[in-house]
Amino acid sequence: MKLWTEMHTALLVGRTGTVRAAANQLGIHRATVSRHIETLEERLGTRLFIRHADGYTPTQIGYEMIRAAEQADDAIETFMDFLATNSDDLTGTLRISAVSRAGWLVRPAMKLFSQQYPGVTVRFEPSTEIPKLELGEAHIAVHAGKKPTHPDYVVLPFFEFPVGIFAHREYVSENGLPETASDLLHHRFIGAREVFEEFGVFSRYGNFLTDANLVLESNSPTIVFDSILAGMGLGVASIPEAKMQPDLIEVLPQRDPLTAPVWITTHVDVHRTRMVSGFISSIKAVKKPLMIEMGIISEPVAEQLEPPAIDFAIMKQA
């Protein structure tokens, strides 16, 4: 199906009614969605949607195309799930890029993937920046912060993990603990201005960073976390990870903590390959247990979110 990418895009436009909503679900730029629709209409020689101020409405031919695309999409999803249980012949190297501190987030998925695909070598490449996926620098990028906006990237939400400001017990004993947001101006900080801004720290507490109190500037979560542990100053860290350190104290703890979104990013050209889709399936499989472990959701809530299981044994017999 040479036009499947365009048909899948059109399917999402038909379901959501707007280019913006379809782009958000696909994790691609709105211009890419519009280009896919135009390409499909040009190749088919007919109008698929009526454009109007409120969005897109399918024509009669558009409705028929959407119905066909839905059947194909369901078949592909079922096949990809089935394929994950028949993967002994897949070989090669899967390159995953993520900040080194995010290793514990993807480690369960890497373990599950390696069990399902024993012939594939997983290569974990630490990086504070999203690699150029269009140049093949990595197959999958796992990063927190702003959502990537490259028009040919497929961006999927992993989850949002809670973050807070932390200090080491030694630092607190020497400098005291801030009691109000205005007190932050009088303390030493570790991190990068853009990270504080991306995670919403400035929006909640005000811009407390100055040239004088930013004692170590780094966008590396590992450097920041280790420096907090060394008692150099205050910094932003993942709450679940910080709670594992008995000597770390949360500064101005909030009932509604700040959160940092984590994104799974691939290039559209490799997104549906067996290797990449297999790893994404592994991520989906470990997501709820990981969220329970991090305290983001409880087990009862996770059970309510659990989809019905697919009996692959029945599929194999068929």
C-alpha positions, 0 to 999 in steps of 0.5 A: 500500500504505497499510500498507507501513510497518507491514508492513515493520516486521512483516517485521523482527520476523519475521526477528529475533524481537524488537522490540528487534532490529527497532528497532535494524535500522530505527533507530526506537524500540521503542515505534514497532515495537510500535505498528506491529504493533498497528496492522497487527493491528487493521487486518487483524483477526487476530493476526500474532504470539504474544508470549512471554518470548523474543520474537515468533513468527509465527502461520500468518497472520503467516508468510503476511504475512511472505512477502508482505512479503518479496516486496514488499520485494525488489521495492521495493529492486530498483526503487529501485536501477533508479530511480537510473539513471533520475533526470533528471526529479527536481528540487528541493532536498535539505537535508543537515545536518552539522557543518561538519568532516564535509563531507569525509565526505559530499562524495564522496556529494554529488558522486555524487548530483549526477551522478545527479540533475543537476536537484537542488540539494544544500544543505549546512547546517552544524550542531553539533546534529541538526535537528528533522527532524519539522519539515522543518528538513533531509531528512538529518542526518549526525552523530557521537556518540550515536545519535538516539532520536526514535521517528520517525527512521530512523537508519542507521550510516555507519561508525565513524571512529578518533579520538585526542588530538592536539597541535601540534608548537609546543605540544609543544615548549613543554609537553612530551608526556604519557607517561602518562594521569596526565600529562594533568592537567597539560596544557591542553585544548580541547573539550567535556566531553560530546564527551570522554565520548561518544567514550570518552576518559574511560573510557580515560584517566580524567577529566582535565578540570578548570576550570583545564586546559579553556582553550577549551570548544566542541562545534564540531569546526572550532573544536576542530581549528583551535585544536589547529593554533594550539597552544592545547592538546590536543584530540580529532580524527579520526585520518585528518584529523589525519594530513594535518597534518604538525605534529600529534602524536598523544598516547598513541597506541593500538594499538586507537584510540577510535572515533566512530560516524557516523549517517545520520538521516532522518524516516520520512515522507521516508526512502523518497522518491526524493530521500532514498533516492537520496542514501542509495544514493550514501552506500552507494556511496562508503562502502567507498572512503572507508573505504579512504582513511581507513585503516579497512579495506584494499582486500583486505578491501573486495573481500571485502565488495563485494556482487555488481553488478546489471546495469542494462542487462539490467533496462532491456532487460527 
